[in-house]
Amino acid sequence: MILINVQFHVKPEYADTFLEEIDWYTKACQAEPGCIDFKWFRDPEDKQRFLLLESYKDGTDVDHVNTEHFKRSCEELPKYLVETPDIINTSIPGKTAWDKMAEFSV
């Protein structure tokens, strides 16, 4: 599994519409065959900050960055941003899904 977390700092004038503006990108990524998860979260304390949680099947990250919607996002998303996003990108070999958290077993 490829696990990616990206922090976005959005310009104030786009803070309330950002997710709507980029919905085309979200839907396209979620429809990719290798996509396990693609979800946005908004910081409740700073409405201009968003976290994108992405996960893909092993080996499909190259497919993802070569899609037309990814290339388009590289051109269009920067206009909404205050600064270059921060990213954590890691591979977890052999992992194909989320695990249950044993410490909070229900």
Stockholm file with secondary structure:
# STOCKHOLM 1.0

chainA/1-106         MILINVQFHVKPEYADTFLEEIDWYTKACQAEPGCIDFKWFRDPEDKQRFLLLESYKDGTDVDHVNTEHFKRSCEELPKYLVETPDIINTSIPGKTAWDKMAEFSV
#=GR chainA/1-106 SS CEEEEEEEEBCGGGTTTHHHHTHHHHHHHHTSTTEEEEEEEECSSCTTEEEEEEEECTTCHHHHHTSHHHHHHHHHGGGGBSSCCEEEEEECTTCCSCCCCGGGCC
#=GC SS_cons         CEEEEEEEEBCGGGTTTHHHHTHHHHHHHHTSTTEEEEEEEECSSCTTEEEEEEEECTTCHHHHHTSHHHHHHHHHGGGGBSSCCEEEEEECTTCCSCCCCGGGCC
//
